Amino acid sequence: MIAEPKSDPKLEPRRPTARHRLRSTAAALLLGVVLAAGAEVPFWGERRTQAVDLAPEQLTHGQWVWSPQLAPSGPVLVFVDLQAQLAYVYRNALLIGYSTISSGRKGFETPTGVFHTLQKDRHHRSSIYNSAPMPYIQRLTWGGIALHAGGLPGYPSSHGCVHLPSAFAEQLFEASPMGMTVVVAKGTGAPPSGPVAPLLTTLDAKTGEPLAQPRLPACDAYRVMPGPSEPQEPLALVVSLADARLLVLRAGVEVARSRIATTSLPKVAGTHAYVALRDPERSLRWVGLAVPGHADAAGSVIDAQTLTAAQLPAEFLAQIQPMLHEGTTLVVTDAPVLAQTTGVMLTVLSNQPPMH
């Protein structure tokens, strides 16, 4: 019989102790976190904006429109329509962007209401769902509801958050201030200004409450209501050729409106934006901005005399001209902007239970 050699205790593999197992587990977890943190973040949706004239309801999933030139400054409000799976971004009461979304799926429905952003994080990862990437997050509740870039299959698919296209989420992240108002509703289109061309919102950018303006009486050519706004706050003019109206907005609030004769105005197709600049003679002129779909209009000039007493009531013009300054924006559109021409007035928020 051949005797087996005796083993050397120093060469025997040692059985792992509880401390060793704990260290190994911790190392594995740490490695998993590092690998997850270093994993490539997916890119969702289209990389470029669509033309500004593309209506929101014509967007396919992953598409978006971003045109901040229409209102370079002012209070920002986001309106999320869960039924249409669309989000609208208003600044200074003008629509500067809209996008397809994906909200919470069945069992994880996105809550409705008026929210204010509580936290912003460009590179956020979920602390609940395996460190899943949630870039450009803007938190709406401390319970896990937020706006952020995410999957966009064309239907509600999230765990309650509002998913946005990556490029659109980045643009919104850069443009939106902390504390921005976000209205989430199960509506049937944009706010009461209507789904055809929702250039204006009647929601207060601070409270989310409706701010519907009455129509001009048949006997009145214009109305001026300066209100509490300050002269240094952003000013925007909107000319609707379809409605033959000029609306004046300051810091998101309408301060004046007038009927306007459009027969001698330049015929435009779609929506165009201009900014007021001073020429060497110190007079204002309107210089075209490169909005999506009309980039070729950048640098074009509208003579300041285009909007004169020949087009506007002289008394109205005398009150408006002192408000105009360098940096004022002008939007000219062939789309309607008045509630009575863009659709039926809708109640998007109420503190009462549903009627049925």
HUNOR-V899457 format. One record per residue. N is the residue number from 1. RES is the residue in one letter. OMEGA is omega as a letter, one per 30 degrees, with the letter a starting at -180 (none if undefined). D_FIRST is the distance of its C-alpha to the first C-alpha in whole Angstrom. Layout:
# HUNOR-V899457
n: <N N>
res: <RES RES>
omega: <OMEGA OMEGA>
d_first: <D_FIRST D_FIRST>
This chain:
# HUNOR-V899457
n: <1 2 3 4 5 6 7 8 9 10 11 12 13 14 15 16 17 18 19 20 21 22 23 24 25 26 27 28 29 30 31 32 33 34 35 36 37 38 39 40 41 42 43 44 45 46 47 48 49 50 51 52 53 54 55 56 57 58 59 60 61 62 63 64 65 66 67 68 69 70 71 72 73 74 75 76 77 78 79 80 81 82 83 84 85 86 87 88 89 90 91 92 93 94 95 96 97 98 99 100 101 102 103 104 105 106 107 108 109 110 111 112 113 114 115 116 117 118 119 120 121 122 123 124 125 126 127 128 129 130 131 132 133 134 135 136 137 138 139 140 141 142 143 144 145 146 147 148 149 150 151 152 153 154 155 156 157 158 159 160 161 162 163 164 165 166 167 168 169 170 171 172 173 174 175 176 177 178 179 180 181 182 183 184 185 186 187 188 189 190 191 192 193 194 195 196 197 198 199 200 201 202 203 204 205 206 207 208 209 210 211 212 213 214 215 216 217 218 219 220 221 222 223 224 225 226 227 228 229 230 231 232 233 234 235 236 237 238 239 240 241 242 243 244 245 246 247 248 249 250 251 252 253 254 255 256 257 258 259 260 261 262 263 264 265 266 267 268 269 270 271 272 273 274 275 276 277 278 279 280 281 282 283 284 285 286 287 288 289 290 291 292 293 294 295 296 297 298 299 300 301 302 303 304 305 306 307 308 309 310 311 312 313 314 315 316 317 318 319 320 321 322 323 324 325 326 327 328 329 330 331 332 333 334 335 336 337 338 339 340 341 342 343 344 345 346 347 348 349 350 351 352 353 354 355 356>
res: <M I A E P K S D P K L E P R R P T A R H R L R S T A A A L L L G V V L A A G A E V P F W G E R R T Q A V D L A P E Q L T H G Q W V W S P Q L A P S G P V L V F V D L Q A Q L A Y V Y R N A L L I G Y S T I S S G R K G F E T P T G V F H T L Q K D R H H R S S I Y N S A P M P Y I Q R L T W G G I A L H A G G L P G Y P S S H G C V H L P S A F A E Q L F E A S P M G M T V V V A K G T G A P P S G P V A P L L T T L D A K T G E P L A Q P R L P A C D A Y R V M P G P S E P Q E P L A L V V S L A D A R L L V L R A G V E V A R S R I A T T S L P K V A G T H A Y V A L R D P E R S L R W V G L A V P G H A D A A G S V I D A Q T L T A A Q L P A E F L A Q I Q P M L H E G T T L V V T D A P V L A Q T T G V M L T V L S N Q P P M H>
omega: <l a l l l a l a a a l l a l a l l a l l a l a l l l l l l l l l a a l a a a a l l l a l a a a l l l a a l a a a l l l a a a a l l a a l a l a a l a a l l l a l a a a a l l l l l l a l l a l l l a l a l a a a a a l a l a l l l a l a a a l l a a a l a l a a l l l a l a l a l a l l l l l l a l l l a a a a a l l a a l l l l l l l a a l l l l l l a a a l l a l l l l l a l a l a a l a l l a a l a l a l l l l a l a a a l l a l l l l l a a a l a l l a a l a a a a a a a a l l l l l l a a a a l l a a l a l a l l l l a l a l a a a l l l a l a a a a a l a l a l a l l l a l a a a l a l a a l a a l a l l a l l a a l l a a l a a l a a l a a l a a l l a l l a l a l l l a l a l l a a a l a l a l a l a l l l l l l a l none>
d_first: <0 4 6 9 12 15 18 21 24 27 25 25 28 30 31 35 37 41 43 40 41 45 45 43 46 49 48 47 51 52 51 52 56 56 55 58 60 60 60 63 66 67 71 73 76 78 78 82 85 87 91 93 95 92 93 90 90 89 86 83 79 78 82 84 87 88 91 92 95 97 97 95 95 96 94 91 91 88 88 86 86 84 85 86 83 85 85 89 89 93 94 97 98 97 94 92 89 87 84 82 79 77 77 75 74 74 73 73 77 78 81 84 87 88 85 85 82 80 78 77 74 74 70 69 66 65 64 63 62 59 61 63 66 69 71 75 75 78 77 80 78 75 74 72 75 76 78 75 74 72 71 74 74 77 77 76 72 71 70 74 75 77 75 77 77 75 78 81 79 79 83 83 81 83 86 86 86 85 86 87 88 86 88 86 87 87 90 92 92 93 95 99 100 98 96 98 98 97 98 99 98 100 97 97 95 94 94 94 97 99 102 104 107 110 112 115 118 120 123 121 120 117 116 115 113 112 110 108 106 106 108 105 102 101 104 103 106 105 108 107 109 109 110 112 111 110 108 108 105 104 100 100 103 106 109 111 112 115 116 116 118 115 117 118 114 112 110 106 103 100 100 101 101 103 103 106 106 109 111 113 116 114 114 112 110 107 105 102 98 96 94 92 93 97 95 98 100 99 102 105 108 110 113 114 117 115 115 119 121 122 119 119 121 123 123 119 118 120 118 115 115 115 111 110 109 106 103 104 103 104 103 105 104 105 103 104 104 106 104 107 106 102 102 102 102 98 97 94 93 95 94 95 93 93 96 94>
